[in-house]
Amino acid sequence: MTRRSPSLFALAAAAMLTVPSLASAQASGPFEVGSKVGSIGFMAGGDYEGAGIGVQGEVGFKKLGNTVLGLGGFVGIQRDSETAFGSKFTSTVIPIMAIGNVHFPIASQPKLDLFAGASLGFVSVNVEVEGTGLGDFDAGDSDIGFGIQGGARYNLSNKLSLMGQVGVGDIPLIFAGVSIKF
């Protein structure tokens, strides 16, 4: 018997329904100690093939000179399907990562939030094989994950930002979407 994960479309639709309610929350200013930011977006690449969606939350934790250390978490789901040897291979990757980012304010660009950091956590990988070539089976594994990331948020208002991030390792290569500050 094969397991079916919720479709990426259904997960994206459910997550996007929460954005309008989050956008009505109170917020002000750039990323600083005490800031709370939630992000949702498209993710692709990294150590794994395919595309999916991810969510990230971060809180401004400590001032370090002119920068601010933010701590939080990231979780996503990334899927890929390929056909080879008469079988269909579907991989599902779920990274669950703790993140730490240093935010670099630029006085001349108050709407821009540049950040860079590292992530550490858990990565679950499941491969489902269906077809006549290799038979039907599921294989799964999990491991400790590590990544480094850097990105930017551009504040459209005090509450809503566009976000883009690039990463190396077990964090997605590309993570882009919207951020809500509350």
MIMI-56599 format. One record per residue: x, y, z of N, C-alpha, C, O, CB in turn; residue number from 1. Coordinates in nm, 3 decimals. Glycine has a CB too. Layout:
N
R       nx       ny       nz      cax      cay      caz       cx       cy       cz       ox       oy       oz      cbx      cby      cbz  resi
R        X        Y        Z        X        Y        Z        X        Y        Z        X        Y        Z        X        Y        Z   NUM
...
END
This chain:
182
R       nx       ny       nz      cax      cay      caz       cx       cy       cz       ox       oy       oz      cbx      cby      cbz  resi
R    0.084   -0.117    0.000    0.000    0.000    0.000    0.089    0.123    0.000    0.187    0.128    0.075   -0.096    0.000    0.121     1
R    0.058    0.221   -0.081    0.139    0.341   -0.089    0.071    0.453   -0.011   -0.052    0.464   -0.007    0.162    0.383   -0.235     2
R    0.154    0.536    0.051    0.104    0.652    0.124    0.096    0.769    0.029    0.180    0.784   -0.059    0.192    0.686    0.245     3
R   -0.003    0.850    0.045   -0.019    0.972   -0.034   -0.007    1.092    0.058   -0.073    1.099    0.162   -0.156    0.973   -0.110     4
R    0.077    1.186    0.021    0.090    1.310    0.095   -0.014    1.408    0.043   -0.059    1.395   -0.071    0.233    1.367    0.083     5
R   -0.052    1.506    0.123   -0.144    1.608    0.073   -0.081    1.676   -0.049    0.041    1.692   -0.055   -0.177    1.713    0.184     6
R   -0.163    1.714   -0.144   -0.109    1.777   -0.265   -0.047    1.912   -0.229   -0.091    1.978   -0.135   -0.219    1.794   -0.372     7
R    0.054    1.952   -0.304    0.119    2.081   -0.282    0.020    2.193   -0.303    0.026    2.295   -0.233    0.239    2.099   -0.374     8
R   -0.072    2.175   -0.399   -0.172    2.278   -0.426   -0.261    2.298   -0.303   -0.288    2.412   -0.264   -0.258    2.239   -0.548     9
R   -0.306    2.189   -0.241   -0.392    2.199   -0.124   -0.319    2.266   -0.008   -0.377    2.350    0.061   -0.442    2.059   -0.082    10
R   -0.192    2.230    0.014   -0.114    2.293    0.121   -0.093    2.441    0.094   -0.106    2.523    0.186    0.021    2.223    0.136    11
R   -0.062    2.477   -0.030   -0.040    2.617   -0.066   -0.169    2.698   -0.049   -0.167    2.809    0.002    0.011    2.629   -0.210    12
R   -0.281    2.641   -0.093   -0.410    2.710   -0.081   -0.445    2.735    0.066   -0.489    2.844    0.101   -0.521    2.629   -0.150    13
R   -0.427    2.634    0.150   -0.457    2.648    0.293   -0.368    2.754    0.357   -0.414    2.836    0.436   -0.441    2.514    0.365    14
R   -0.240    2.751    0.322   -0.146    2.848    0.380   -0.177    2.990    0.334   -0.170    3.084    0.414   -0.002    2.811    0.342    15
R   -0.212    3.006    0.207   -0.239    3.140    0.155   -0.368    3.198    0.214   -0.382    3.321    0.219   -0.249    3.135    0.003    16
R   -0.460    3.114    0.258   -0.582    3.165    0.321   -0.551    3.232    0.454   -0.629    3.315    0.501   -0.682    3.053    0.341    17
R   -0.437    3.196    0.517   -0.401    3.257    0.644   -0.333    3.392    0.628   -0.328    3.469    0.725   -0.311    3.164    0.721    18
R   -0.281    3.425    0.510   -0.207    3.550    0.490   -0.293    3.673    0.517   -0.245    3.763    0.586   -0.153    3.556    0.350    19
R   -0.419    3.683    0.466   -0.496    3.803    0.495   -0.518    3.825    0.644   -0.515    3.939    0.690   -0.630    3.796    0.425    20
R   -0.541    3.720    0.722   -0.562    3.739    0.865   -0.433    3.782    0.934   -0.437    3.862    1.027   -0.614    3.610    0.929    21
R   -0.318    3.730    0.889   -0.190    3.773    0.948   -0.159    3.917    0.912   -0.099    3.988    0.992   -0.077    3.682    0.901    22
R   -0.198    3.961    0.793   -0.167    4.096    0.746   -0.236    4.202    0.831   -0.192    4.317    0.831   -0.208    4.111    0.601    23
R   -0.343    4.167    0.903   -0.412    4.266    0.983   -0.348    4.284    1.121   -0.392    4.369    1.199   -0.557    4.225    1.000    24
R   -0.244    4.206    1.152   -0.176    4.217    1.281   -0.099    4.348    1.291   -0.071    4.411    1.189   -0.080    4.099    1.301    25
R   -0.066    4.391    1.413    0.006    4.516    1.434    0.155    4.498    1.410    0.211    4.393    1.442   -0.018    4.567    1.576    26
R    0.220    4.598    1.353    0.364    4.593    1.329    0.417    4.734    1.306    0.340    4.826    1.279    0.397    4.502    1.209    27
R    0.550    4.751    1.318    0.611    4.878    1.285    0.761    4.861    1.270    0.820    4.772    1.331    0.580    4.983    1.392    28
R    0.823    4.948    1.188    0.967    4.958    1.176    1.040    4.841    1.115    0.978    4.743    1.072    1.021    4.981    1.305    29
R    1.176    4.850    1.110    1.261    4.745    1.054    1.274    4.626    1.150    1.219    4.629    1.260    1.400    4.800    1.020    30
R    1.347    4.523    1.107    1.369    4.407    1.194    1.456    4.450    1.311    1.566    4.502    1.291    1.435    4.289    1.115    31
R    1.407    4.427    1.433    1.478    4.467    1.554    1.450    4.367    1.664    1.371    4.274    1.644    1.436    4.611    1.598    32
R    1.512    4.383    1.779    1.489    4.294    1.892    1.339    4.297    1.923    1.280    4.403    1.938    1.573    4.336    2.017    33
R    1.278    4.178    1.932    1.135    4.167    1.957    1.049    4.156    1.833    0.932    4.121    1.843    1.090    4.283    2.036    34
R    1.105    4.184    1.716    1.028    4.170    1.592    0.988    4.024    1.573    1.065    3.934    1.607    1.110    4.219    1.469    35
R    0.868    4.002    1.520    0.820    3.868    1.489    0.777    3.868    1.343    0.690    3.944    1.302    0.700    3.825    1.583    36
R    0.841    3.780    1.263    0.815    3.775    1.119    0.783    3.632    1.079    0.856    3.539    1.113    0.936    3.830    1.038    37
R    0.674    3.615    1.006    0.637    3.486    0.948    0.643    3.495    0.797    0.600    3.595    0.740    0.497    3.441    0.995    38
R    0.696    3.394    0.732    0.709    3.394    0.586    0.649    3.266    0.529    0.655    3.161    0.592    0.857    3.407    0.543    39
R    0.593    3.277    0.410    0.544    3.161    0.336    0.588    3.179    0.192    0.582    3.290    0.138    0.387    3.146    0.348    40
R    0.632    3.071    0.130    0.677    3.087   -0.007    0.704    2.957   -0.079    0.691    2.848   -0.025    0.799    3.169   -0.009    41
R    0.743    2.974   -0.202    0.782    2.867   -0.294    0.926    2.829   -0.261    1.008    2.916   -0.233    0.768    2.912   -0.444    42
R    0.956    2.699   -0.264    1.093    2.655   -0.242    1.133    2.555   -0.350    1.050    2.479   -0.398    1.109    2.592   -0.101    43
R    1.260    2.557   -0.387    1.310    2.465   -0.490    1.460    2.447   -0.473    1.530    2.534   -0.421    1.277    2.518   -0.633    44
R    1.508    2.332   -0.520    1.651    2.306   -0.526    1.714    2.276   -0.392    1.647    2.233   -0.298    1.720    2.421   -0.587    45
R    1.842    2.300   -0.384    1.920    2.263   -0.267    1.979    2.126   -0.289    2.011    2.089   -0.402    1.833    2.266   -0.138    46
R    1.994    2.050   -0.182    2.047    1.915   -0.194    1.947    1.818   -0.255    1.983    1.704   -0.284    2.090    1.865   -0.058    47
R    1.822    1.862   -0.275    1.717    1.773   -0.324    1.650    1.835   -0.446    1.642    1.958   -0.459    1.613    1.744   -0.213    48
R    1.602    1.749   -0.537    1.533    1.795   -0.657    1.388    1.829   -0.624    1.336    1.789   -0.520    1.539    1.688   -0.769    49
R    1.324    1.902   -0.714    1.182    1.929   -0.700    1.151    2.066   -0.646    1.240    2.149   -0.625    1.120    1.826   -0.613    50
R    1.022    2.087   -0.623    0.972    2.216   -0.576    0.866    2.192   -0.471    0.814    2.081   -0.458    0.916    2.301   -0.694    51
R    0.834    2.296   -0.397    0.732    2.283   -0.294    0.704    2.415   -0.226    0.730    2.522   -0.282    0.773    2.180   -0.191    52
R    0.651    2.407   -0.104    0.623    2.527   -0.027    0.691    2.516    0.110    0.718    2.406    0.159    0.470    2.549   -0.011    53
R    0.716    2.631    0.168    0.778    2.634    0.299    0.724    2.749    0.381    0.671    2.847    0.327    0.929    2.645    0.287    54
R    0.737    2.737    0.513    0.701    2.844    0.604    0.819    2.864    0.700    0.890    2.770    0.736    0.569    2.811    0.683    55
R    0.836    2.989    0.740    0.949    3.023    0.827    0.901    3.127    0.927    0.827    3.219    0.891    1.071    3.075    0.745    56
R    0.942    3.115    1.050    0.914    3.215    1.151    1.044    3.258    1.217    1.136    3.178    1.234    0.816    3.161    1.256    57
R    1.050    3.385    1.254    1.174    3.437    1.313    1.141    3.550    1.410    1.052    3.631    1.385    1.271    3.486    1.202    58
R    1.215    3.553    1.521    1.198    3.656    1.622    1.332    3.727    1.643    1.436    3.661    1.654    1.146    3.596    1.756    59
R    1.330    3.860    1.648    1.451    3.937    1.680    1.491    3.908    1.823    1.416    3.938    1.916    1.429    4.088    1.658    60
R    1.611    3.851    1.842    1.651    3.798    1.972    1.749    3.888    2.047    1.731    3.914    2.166    1.712    3.663    1.953    61
R    1.855    3.936    1.978    1.962    4.009    2.047    2.029    4.106    1.952    2.052    4.075    1.836    2.066    3.911    2.106    62
R    2.059    4.224    2.003    2.133    4.323    1.926    2.282    4.290    1.936    2.335    4.268    2.045    2.104    4.469    1.978    63
R    2.348    4.287    1.820    2.492    4.260    1.812    2.556    4.378    1.740    2.570    4.375    1.617    2.522    4.124    1.739    64
R    2.595    4.481    1.813    2.647    4.601    1.749    2.536    4.667    1.669    2.431    4.701    1.723    2.768    4.568    1.658    65
R    2.560    4.687    1.538    2.459    4.747    1.451    2.365    4.643    1.391    2.272    4.679    1.319    2.525    4.825    1.341    66
R    2.386    4.515    1.420    2.306    4.409    1.362    2.212    4.350    1.468    2.224    4.380    1.586    2.396    4.298    1.302    67
R    2.118    4.267    1.421    2.024    4.200    1.512    2.025    4.051    1.480    2.014    4.011    1.364    1.880    4.260    1.498    68
R    2.038    3.968    1.584    2.031    3.824    1.570    1.885    3.782    1.577    1.815    3.813    1.673    2.117    3.752    1.679    69
R    1.840    3.710    1.475    1.706    3.655    1.473    1.712    3.503    1.483    1.795    3.440    1.418    1.631    3.699    1.346    70
R    1.623    3.445    1.564    1.616    3.300    1.579    1.476    3.253    1.544    1.378    3.322    1.569    1.654    3.257    1.724    71
R    1.467    3.133    1.485    1.337    3.083    1.447    1.343    2.944    1.389    1.432    2.865    1.422    1.272    3.174    1.348    72
R    1.248    2.914    1.303    1.240    2.781    1.245    1.187    2.785    1.103    1.125    2.882    1.059    1.153    2.693    1.329    73
R    1.214    2.676    1.031    1.171    2.660    0.893    1.118    2.518    0.877    1.178    2.424    0.929    1.287    2.689    0.792    74
R    1.007    2.502    0.806    0.957    2.370    0.769    0.900    2.381    0.628    0.840    2.481    0.591    0.848    2.320    0.871    75
R    0.921    2.277    0.551    0.871    2.278    0.413    0.846    2.137    0.363    0.877    2.038    0.429    0.969    2.350    0.321    76
R    0.791    2.131    0.244    0.773    2.005    0.175    0.809    2.027    0.029    0.762    2.122   -0.034    0.626    1.950    0.190    77
R    0.893    1.939   -0.022    0.946    1.951   -0.158    0.927    1.816   -0.226    0.965    1.712   -0.172    1.097    1.994   -0.157    78
R    0.868    1.817   -0.348    0.841    1.691   -0.418    0.899    1.696   -0.558    0.913    1.802   -0.619    0.690    1.662   -0.425    79
R    0.933    1.575   -0.608    0.984    1.561   -0.744    0.942    1.424   -0.796    0.943    1.326   -0.721    1.139    1.578   -0.749    80
R    0.906    1.417   -0.923    0.871    1.290   -0.987    0.949    1.275   -1.117    0.961    1.370   -1.195    0.719    1.280   -1.014    81
R    1.001    1.156   -1.139    1.073    1.123   -1.262    1.038    0.981   -1.301    1.004    0.898   -1.217    1.227    1.140   -1.244    82
R    1.049    0.952   -1.432    1.025    0.817   -1.481    1.154    0.764   -1.542    1.218    0.831   -1.623    0.909    0.815   -1.585    83
R    1.192    0.643   -1.501    1.312    0.577   -1.553    1.299    0.427   -1.530    1.234    0.384   -1.434    1.441    0.633   -1.486    84
R    1.359    0.349   -1.615    1.361    0.203   -1.601    1.220    0.144   -1.591    1.200    0.044   -1.523    1.442    0.163   -1.479    85
R    1.123    0.207   -1.659    0.986    0.158   -1.657    0.913    0.184   -1.526    0.807    0.126   -1.504    0.985    0.013   -1.685    86
R    0.967    0.268   -1.439    0.904    0.298   -1.310    0.898    0.448   -1.289    0.977    0.524   -1.344    0.980    0.230   -1.195    87
R    0.802    0.491   -1.206    0.789    0.631   -1.167    0.847    0.645   -1.026    0.807    0.574   -0.934    0.638    0.679   -1.172    88
R    0.942    0.737   -1.011    1.006    0.765   -0.883    0.953    0.899   -0.832    0.964    1.000   -0.901    1.163    0.768   -0.897    89
R    0.895    0.900   -0.713    0.846    1.023   -0.652    0.917    1.042   -0.519    0.908    0.957   -0.430    0.690    1.020   -0.633    90
R    0.988    1.153   -0.506    1.057    1.181   -0.379    0.985    1.294   -0.306    0.939    1.390   -0.367    1.206    1.218   -0.404    91
R    0.978    1.280   -0.175    0.921    1.382   -0.089    1.024    1.413    0.019    1.070    1.323    0.090    0.783    1.336   -0.026    92
R    1.060    1.540    0.030    1.160    1.584    0.127    1.094    1.683    0.222    1.027    1.777    0.177    1.285    1.647    0.056    93
R    1.112    1.663    0.351    1.056    1.753    0.452    1.170    1.799    0.543    1.212    1.724    0.632    0.942    1.683    0.534    94
R    1.219    1.922    0.523    1.318    1.977    0.616    1.247    2.047    0.733    1.153    2.123    0.713    1.413    2.076    0.544    95
R    1.294    2.020    0.853    1.247    2.088    0.974    1.372    2.144    1.040    1.449    2.070    1.101    1.165    1.991    1.073    96
R    1.392    2.275    1.028    1.520    2.334    1.064    1.503    2.449    1.165    1.409    2.528    1.155    1.592    2.385    0.940    97
R    1.595    2.458    1.259    1.610    2.577    1.342    1.699    2.671    1.263    1.797    2.628    1.201    1.672    2.543    1.485    98
R    1.666    2.800    1.265    1.746    2.897    1.189    1.797    3.008    1.281    1.734    3.043    1.381    1.664    2.957    1.074    99
R    1.910    3.061    1.244    1.966    3.179    1.308    2.017    3.271    1.200    2.102    3.232    1.119    2.079    3.142    1.408   100
R    1.967    3.392    1.196    2.008    3.490    1.095    2.058    3.617    1.162    2.005    3.658    1.266    1.892    3.523    0.999   101
R    2.158    3.679    1.104    2.203    3.811    1.145    2.147    3.909    1.042    2.169    3.894    0.922    2.361    3.820    1.155   102
R    2.074    4.009    1.091    2.010    4.110    1.005    2.097    4.235    1.003    2.141    4.284    1.106    1.866    4.143    1.055   103
R    2.119    4.286    0.881    2.209    4.400    0.859    2.128    4.521    0.813    2.094    4.529    0.695    2.318    4.364    0.755   104
R    2.097    4.615    0.903    2.021    4.732    0.862    2.107    4.826    0.777    2.227    4.841    0.801    1.967    4.807    0.985   105
R    2.045    4.887    0.679    2.111    4.986    0.595    2.034    5.117    0.613    1.920    5.128    0.568    2.116    4.942    0.442   106
R    2.096    5.215    0.678    2.028    5.339    0.713    1.966    5.408    0.591    1.857    5.464    0.601    2.124    5.433    0.782   107
R    2.035    5.403    0.478    1.983    5.471    0.358    1.872    5.391    0.289    1.808    5.443    0.198    2.097    5.495    0.260   108
R    1.850    5.267    0.331    1.745    5.181    0.273    1.660    5.120    0.385    1.670    4.999    0.410    1.808    5.067    0.184   109
R    1.578    5.199    0.453    1.504    5.148    0.569    1.400    5.040    0.534    1.357    4.966    0.623    1.435    5.262    0.638   110
R    1.361    5.029    0.409    1.264    4.926    0.370    1.329    4.791    0.340    1.260    4.692    0.321    1.186    4.972    0.248   111
R    1.463    4.787    0.337    1.536    4.666    0.302    1.591    4.598    0.427    1.657    4.662    0.509    1.650    4.699    0.204   112
R    1.565    4.469    0.440    1.615    4.388    0.551    1.704    4.279    0.492    1.654    4.179    0.442    1.496    4.327    0.636   113
R    1.836    4.298    0.498    1.931    4.197    0.451    1.968    4.106    0.566    1.985    4.151    0.679    2.058    4.264    0.390   114
R    1.980    3.975    0.538    2.015    3.882    0.645    2.097    3.765    0.589    2.091    3.734    0.470    1.888    3.829    0.714   115
R    2.173    3.702    0.677    2.251    3.582    0.644    2.261    3.499    0.771    2.263    3.553    0.882    2.394    3.618    0.587   116
R    2.266    3.366    0.753    2.274    3.282    0.872    2.292    3.135    0.842    2.332    3.097    0.732    2.152    3.300    0.953   117
R    2.263    3.055    0.942    2.280    2.910    0.932    2.155    2.840    0.984    2.076    2.898    1.059    2.406    2.864    1.010   118
R    2.140    2.715    0.943    2.025    2.635    0.986    2.073    2.495    1.024    2.169    2.442    0.967    1.917    2.627    0.874   119
R    2.004    2.437    1.120    2.038    2.303    1.168    1.908    2.235    1.207    1.823    2.295    1.272    2.138    2.308    1.289   120
R    1.892    2.109    1.166    1.769    2.040    1.201    1.764    1.898    1.151    1.863    1.825    1.155    1.653    2.114    1.149   121
R    1.648    1.861    1.104    1.613    1.725    1.069    1.556    1.725    0.928    1.474    1.812    0.895    1.511    1.665    1.172   122
R    1.597    1.630    0.844    1.545    1.619    0.708    1.494    1.477    0.688    1.567    1.380    0.709    1.656    1.655    0.603   123
R    1.368    1.466    0.647    1.307    1.337    0.617    1.294    1.324    0.466    1.246    1.415    0.399    1.168    1.323    0.686   124
R    1.336    1.210    0.412    1.328    1.184    0.268    1.254    1.053    0.248    1.287    0.951    0.309    1.471    1.178    0.202   125
R    1.152    1.055    0.161    1.078    0.935    0.126    1.076    0.921   -0.026    1.049    1.018   -0.097    0.932    0.940    0.183   126
R    1.105    0.803   -0.076    1.100    0.775   -0.221    0.998    0.665   -0.243    1.006    0.558   -0.182    1.241    0.735   -0.277   127
R    0.904    0.692   -0.331    0.801    0.595   -0.368    0.827    0.552   -0.512    0.843    0.637   -0.599    0.656    0.655   -0.350   128
R    0.831    0.422   -0.537    0.855    0.369   -0.670    0.731    0.290   -0.713    0.684    0.202   -0.641    0.984    0.278   -0.673   129
R    0.680    0.324   -0.832    0.563    0.254   -0.887    0.594    0.216   -1.030    0.649    0.297   -1.105    0.434    0.342   -0.879   130
R    0.561    0.095   -1.070    0.577    0.058   -1.210    0.623   -0.084   -1.227    0.644   -0.158   -1.131    0.673    0.150   -1.276   131
R    0.638   -0.120   -1.353    0.674   -0.257   -1.385    0.823   -0.283   -1.382    0.866   -0.396   -1.362    0.620   -0.293   -1.519   132
R    0.904   -0.178   -1.402    1.048   -0.198   -1.412    1.113   -0.248   -1.285    1.187   -0.346   -1.288    1.113   -0.072   -1.451   133
R    1.087   -0.181   -1.173    1.151   -0.218   -1.047    1.050   -0.265   -0.943    1.088   -0.299   -0.830    1.228   -0.099   -0.992   134
R    0.924   -0.269   -0.978    0.820   -0.307   -0.882    0.778   -0.186   -0.800    0.830   -0.076   -0.818    0.870   -0.418   -0.790   135
R    0.683   -0.208   -0.711    0.633   -0.101   -0.625    0.695   -0.114   -0.486    0.695   -0.222   -0.426    0.478   -0.105   -0.616   136
R    0.748   -0.002   -0.434    0.797   -0.001   -0.296    0.818    0.142   -0.250    0.826    0.234   -0.331    0.927   -0.082   -0.283   137
R    0.828    0.159   -0.119    0.860    0.287   -0.056    0.990    0.270    0.020    1.016    0.164    0.078    0.745    0.335    0.039   138
R    1.071    0.373    0.020    1.194    0.375    0.098    1.205    0.512    0.163    1.180    0.614    0.099    1.320    0.343    0.010   139
R    1.241    0.515    0.289    1.253    0.642    0.358    1.377    0.647    0.444    1.433    0.544    0.481    1.132    0.667    0.443   140
R    1.420    0.768    0.474    1.536    0.788    0.558    1.525    0.927    0.619    1.454    1.013    0.567    1.669    0.772    0.477   141
R    1.593    0.948    0.728    1.601    1.080    0.789    1.744    1.102    0.836    1.817    1.007    0.863    1.499    1.096    0.906   142
R    1.780    1.228    0.846    1.916    1.260    0.883    1.919    1.399    0.943    1.823    1.475    0.934    2.011    1.251    0.761   143
R    2.031    1.432    1.005    2.056    1.567    1.054    2.081    1.655    0.932    2.153    1.616    0.840    2.177    1.572    1.155   144
R    2.021    1.773    0.930    2.039    1.866    0.819    2.113    1.991    0.862    2.101    2.034    0.977    1.904    1.903    0.759   145
R    2.188    2.048    0.770    2.262    2.172    0.794    2.258    2.255    0.667    2.265    2.201    0.557    2.409    2.143    0.837   146
R    2.247    2.385    0.681    2.251    2.473    0.565    2.296    2.612    0.604    2.298    2.648    0.722    2.114    2.479    0.499   147
R    2.332    2.689    0.505    2.359    2.832    0.523    2.270    2.906    0.425    2.243    2.858    0.315    2.512    2.867    0.501   148
R    2.224    3.023    0.466    2.132    3.099    0.383    2.160    3.248    0.392    2.221    3.296    0.488    1.988    3.070    0.423   149
R    2.114    3.318    0.291    2.122    3.463    0.288    2.005    3.514    0.207    1.959    3.448    0.114    2.257    3.512    0.229   150
R    1.956    3.631    0.242    1.841    3.681    0.169    1.808    3.824    0.204    1.885    3.895    0.270    1.723    3.595    0.193   151
R    1.689    3.864    0.159    1.642    4.000    0.182    1.491    4.001    0.188    1.423    3.920    0.125    1.693    4.095    0.072   152
R    1.441    4.095    0.265    1.298    4.127    0.264    1.287    4.273    0.223    1.365    4.358    0.268    1.231    4.101    0.405   153
R    1.190    4.302    0.137    1.164    4.440    0.100    1.026    4.475    0.153    0.926    4.418    0.110    1.173    4.462   -0.056   154
R    1.022    4.569    0.246    0.897    4.605    0.312    0.808    4.687    0.220    0.843    4.798    0.179    0.926    4.683    0.440   155
R    0.691    4.631    0.188    0.590    4.703    0.111    0.509    4.793    0.202    0.457    4.896    0.160    0.498    4.605    0.035   156
R    0.497    4.753    0.329    0.430    4.831    0.432    0.493    4.791    0.565    0.591    4.716    0.567    0.273    4.806    0.433   157
R    0.439    4.841    0.676    0.492    4.802    0.807    0.464    4.656    0.839    0.527    4.600    0.929    0.433    4.889    0.915   158
R    0.370    4.593    0.765    0.330    4.457    0.795    0.370    4.356    0.688    0.396    4.240    0.721    0.182    4.452    0.814   159
R    0.375    4.396    0.563    0.391    4.304    0.451    0.521    4.329    0.376    0.554    4.443    0.344    0.273    4.316    0.356   160
R    0.596    4.221    0.348    0.722    4.230    0.275    0.727    4.122    0.167    0.664    4.017    0.180    0.843    4.215    0.370   161
R    0.802    4.150    0.062    0.841    4.048   -0.034    0.971    3.989    0.018    1.055    4.063    0.071    0.856    4.105   -0.181   162
R    0.990    3.858    0.005    1.106    3.792    0.063    1.171    3.702   -0.041    1.102    3.635   -0.118    1.066    3.712    0.188   163
R    1.302    3.699   -0.042    1.378    3.607   -0.124    1.500    3.560   -0.049    1.567    3.638    0.019    1.419    3.671   -0.258   164
R    1.528    3.430   -0.060    1.641    3.372    0.013    1.707    3.267   -0.074    1.639    3.192   -0.145    1.594    3.310    0.148   165
R    1.839    3.260   -0.069    1.914    3.152   -0.134    1.986    3.075   -0.025    2.030    3.132    0.075    2.015    3.208   -0.243   166
R    1.999    2.944   -0.047    2.062    2.862    0.054    2.149    2.754   -0.007    2.138    2.723   -0.126    1.958    2.799    0.143   167
R    2.234    2.698    0.075    2.321    2.588    0.037    2.308    2.481    0.143    2.308    2.511    0.263    2.470    2.635    0.020   168
R    2.295    2.356    0.102    2.283    2.245    0.196    2.141    2.196    0.204    2.072    2.188    0.102    2.331    2.287    0.334   169
R    2.096    2.163    0.324    1.964    2.104    0.342    1.852    2.206    0.351    1.736    2.169    0.363    1.964    2.021    0.465   170
R    1.885    2.333    0.346    1.785    2.439    0.335    1.763    2.457    0.184    1.856    2.436    0.107    1.832    2.575    0.407   171
R    1.641    2.495    0.138    1.621    2.507   -0.007    1.716    2.607   -0.073    1.753    2.708   -0.014    1.478    2.549   -0.035   172
R    1.755    2.577   -0.197    1.838    2.668   -0.275    1.765    2.801   -0.295    1.824    2.907   -0.283    1.875    2.605   -0.411   173
R    1.635    2.793   -0.327    1.554    2.911   -0.348    1.431    2.903   -0.257    1.361    2.802   -0.256    1.513    2.926   -0.498   174
R    1.407    3.009   -0.182    1.286    3.023   -0.102    1.239    3.166   -0.122    1.308    3.260   -0.081    1.312    2.989    0.052   175
R    1.123    3.185   -0.184    1.075    3.317   -0.218    0.925    3.326   -0.192    0.851    3.232   -0.221    1.106    3.351   -0.364   176
R    0.882    3.439   -0.139    0.741    3.456   -0.112    0.712    3.587   -0.041    0.769    3.691   -0.074    0.688    3.342   -0.029   177
R    0.623    3.580    0.057    0.583    3.700    0.131    0.612    3.678    0.280    0.614    3.565    0.329    0.432    3.733    0.108   178
R    0.635    3.790    0.349    0.656    3.788    0.493    0.557    3.882    0.558    0.524    3.988    0.504    0.803    3.828    0.530   179
R    0.509    3.842    0.674    0.417    3.922    0.753    0.485    3.952    0.887    0.531    3.862    0.956    0.280    3.849    0.773   180
R    0.489    4.080    0.922    0.546    4.118    1.052    0.429    4.144    1.148    0.336    4.219    1.117    0.640    4.246    1.038   181
R    0.436    4.081    1.264    0.328    4.100    1.361    0.382    4.119    1.501    0.305    4.136    1.595    0.233    3.982    1.359   182
END
